[in-house]
Amino acid sequence: MSFPVGVSACVIGEKVRFDSGHKRSPFVTKELAPYVNFVPVCPEVAIGLPVPRPTIRLLDKGNVGDIRLVETKDASKDHTERMVAFSERKADELAHKALRGYIVCAKSPTCGMERVKVYRENGYTSDISGVGLYTQALMDRMPWLPVEEDGRLNDPILRENFVFRLFALDDLYRSVESGVTRKALVAFHSRYKLVLMAHSPERYRELGRFMANIAEYDIDDFFHQYRTQFMQSLAIRATRKKHTNVLMHLQGYFKNNLDKSQKAELTHLIHAYRQGTMPLLAPLTLIAHHLHNHPDDYLASQAYLKPYPDALRLRYGL
């Protein structure tokens, strides 16, 4: 079963860049591809620019908020209005396709997510850095959507966090396939309590209070607010310290089931993870073993224990 993910066309190997090349990502096209249906977009091609084409860049005109998209060698060739119009139209279209995430091309004046170079009219770089015009429209229109750059996916922590958010959003959408109901949302939230604790204890408490008041809201309004708050909470990176707190919380569920040596073994692995000498997978594997021998319906339902297919091997580097 797969789900839709937007992607800069060059990242999956389409030869649409200014030099007729691409920026194919092995992780995206080999490891992630079996689980997703890519929705490729090249904003430059979409507004009619040729391949190959002159390079473009963001130009700071000196007035607050006046950033233009112009050709590098001839700033009079300004593509800003066409790009903004396309980006807003496309973002609105994609918002209705229930994308689970978006992978954009780093440093691109249209697709870059952060630290995109902005130039002054004298040719020097500006003190400010920008966001690609297309990606900015995506993030403005869909603040709940996981967005990540191709290059940043080489970092194992950023890669795991992004992929986890893809699967979490997919789980949320599948939970309400038959209709958005209070029962479905409460059940979904319950499955992600440990996840929220690992990412942000503060957001865990805030979302818990929000969920407790679900009956006071129109259910569709509640869903839209919850989706944004939940996904933005998961965007906060889980740290080793917060993971350790969750692991100790999990350990508490087995206090009456394990003998002294088993408890000591699990405690040792948790502390080894906290100290950085063991990956997160080590204590989680032992916890899964104990859960198999001592079933608990609540723990078995927790997305924290199996957030995505094991074949992705994302927790080996955490």
N, C-alpha and C positions, 0 to 999 in steps of 0.2 A: 504494500500500500504506500503510495507516494503523495506528495503535496506540492503546491506551486511555490516557487521561490524566484523572485526577480533577480536578474543578473546583467551586468554590463556585458554586451555581446562579445567584446574582445577577450573577456576573462574565460569564456568557454571555447576560445579558439577561432572565432570568426575574424576574418581579416578586414577589419573596418577602421583601423587606426589611421592617423594622418599619413603614415608611411606605408600603408597597405599591409601592415603587420598585425599582430595580435599580442595578447598578454595571457595566454592560456595558463590556468592554474592547475597543476596536477592534483592537488587536494580536492578542488571543486569538481573537476571533470572525471576523476577516477574514484575517489573515496566517498564523496558526498552524492555524486550523481545517481547511484542506485536507489536513493531514497526520495529524490525530488523530481519534479517536472520544472525545468528551467523556463522562465519567461524572459528571453533576451531582448535588450533594448540598446541601441546606440543612438543617443540623442542627436549627435552631429549628423549622422546619416538620415535620421528621421526628419530633420528640418531641411534636408536637401543638399547638404554639403557633400562634395564628391570624395571618392577614395581613389588615389591619394588626394590630399588637400593641404593648403597652407596651415601651419600651426596657429592655434588660438590661445589666448590667455585672458586672465581677469585683469582689468585696468581700473585703478582707483583714480577717479576724476577730481578728487579733492574735496567733494562735498559729502557730508555724512550720508552713508547708505548708497552713494552713487557709484556702484561697481558695474563696469561694463564688460561684455564678452566681445573681444575684438581680435582681429588677425594680428599676429605678432609683428609682421613687417609693414603692415598698413592699417593703423588704428582707425582709419576712416571707414573701414569695412567692419561694421558693427552688427553683430548677430544677437544682441541682447533681447530685443522684443520678441523675435521669433522663437528663441530658446525658452524664454519665460512662458510664453503662451503655450508652446508645446508641453513644457514640463508640468504646468498646472493642469492642463487637459489630460495628460497621460497619468499623472498622479491620481486624479479623480477617477479615471477609468480603472486603474489598478486597485484602488481602494474598494471597489466592488467585486474584486476577484478573490478576496480573502487570501492574499499572499501570506506566507508564513515568515518571510524575511526577504532581504535584498542584499546582494553582494555587488559592490561597486568598485570601480577602478581607481586606485589611489593616485593622488596628485593631479587628477584630471580637472580642468576648469569647469567641466560639466558634471562629472561624476564623483570627484573626490569628496570624502566625508569630513576631512579636517586637514588643517595645515596646508591648504592649497595656496601656492604662491600668488600674491597679488602685486602687480607692478604699478609704479608711478609713471607719469607721462614722460619723465626724463629717462626712463629705461631701467632705473634701479627698483629693487623690490621694496614694497611698502612695509611699514612696521606692523601692519595688520596681516593676518592670514585669513583665508576664506574657505568657503564651502562651495563645491560645484553647484551651479544653478539648478541642475536637474535633481541632484540629491537633496538639496535644500527644499525643493518642492515636495519630494517624497516624505521627508521627515516632518515638514509642516502639516501635510495632509494626513499622515498616518503616524502620529506620535507614539503609538504602541508597537510599531513595526521594528523588529531587529534589523539593523543596517550595519554592515561591516565592510571594510576594504579588503581587497584581495591580498595585499601584502601583509596586513595585520593577522591574517589567518595562518601565517607561518609561526606565530607565537602560540605555543600549546595552551596557555591559559586563556588567551583571547579566543582561540579557535573553539575550545570546549564550551566557553560561555555562550558564544554565538550559536553553535549547533544545538546546545541545550535549549536555548530560547526558541529556536525553530520548532523543535519537537514539543515544547511546552505549549506554544501557541497552537500548534496542530492539535494537541490534546484538548485544548480549550474549545476549539471549533468543533471537533468531533463530539465533544460532550453535549453540545447544544444542537447537533444535527437534526434532531427530532423536534426541536423547538427550545427557545430560551425559557427555562423554568427555574424557580427558586431551588427546587430539589436538585436539579442538575448542577447548578452553580455552587451550592453548598457542598455537594459531593466532590466536585472538582477542587474546591478550595481546601477541603479536608485532605485530599491526596498530596497537596503541595505545601502543607504546613512546615515540614522539615526543610524543604527547599527554601522557603522564605526565611526560616531561621538562619540558614547558612549564608544567605545573601545579605539580609538586613534584618536584625532583630527588631529594629524600630519600625520598619515597614511591615513586618510580620504582625506586630501589635496593631498598627494603624489599619491594615486590611482586615484583621480580625474584628475590630470594632465596626468597620464599614459593613462587613458581611453580617454582623449581628443585627444591623438595622435594615436588612434587605427588604423586609415587608413594608417599609415606609416609602419605597421607590416604585415608580413605573419600572417593570422588569427589563424593558429594552434600554431605558436610560441607565439603569443600574449596570447592565451588561457592558455598555460602552464605557462607563466610568471605571468599572472593575478591570476590564481588559487593559486599559491604559495604565492604571495604577499597578496592576500585577506585572505587566511586561516591563515597566520602568523599574520595578523593584528587582526583577531578575537581571537587569542590566548592571546593577551594582555588583561588583565582583565579589564572589565568595572568597574569603581569606582562609589561610591555614588555621588561624585562631578560631574563626567562626565554624569551620568544618569540625574542628576538635570539639567544640561545644555540642554540636549535633551528634557526633559519635559518642560522646559521654552520655548524652540524653538517650541514645539508642541502647547503650550498654545497660542503662537502668531497667529496661524492659525485661532483661534476662536475669535479674538479681536472684530470683527464686528458682531458676532453672539450671544454673551453672555451678559446678563445684569450684573449690578454691583454686585449683590449678587452671581451670578454664577461664575463670575471671582474671587471673593474673596474666594469662596469655593475651587476652583481649586488651587488658589495660596496657600491657607492654607495646602492642602494635599501635594503639592510639597515641601513646606518648612518642613512639618512634616516628609516627607521621607528624606529630606536632613539632618535633625537633628536625624534621626534614630528612631523616634517614630511610624512610619508607614512603612509598606513594600512597595516595588516598585509597587506591584499590586494595591494599593489603588488609586494613581493618574491615573494609566493606565486604571483602570476600569471606572473612571469618564470621562477620555478622550474618551474612546470607546463609552460611552453613548452620549457625545456631538457629536461625529462623526456620530453616527446613526441618530441623529436629524438634523445634518448639514453636509450632505455628501460632501466628497472631494475625488476625484479619486486618487490624489497623495498620500494623507495620508492613504487611504484605502489599497493602494498597499504596504505600508511599512512593511517589515518583522519585524521591531522592535516591532510592536504592537501585532503580533501573530507569534512568531518565531517557535513554536512547539505546539503539542496538549495540550490543557488545562488540560487534564487528568493527565499529568505528574506532575502538581502542583509544578513546579520548582521555580516559582517566589514568592512563599509564604515566602521563607527564605531569600529573597534579601532585 
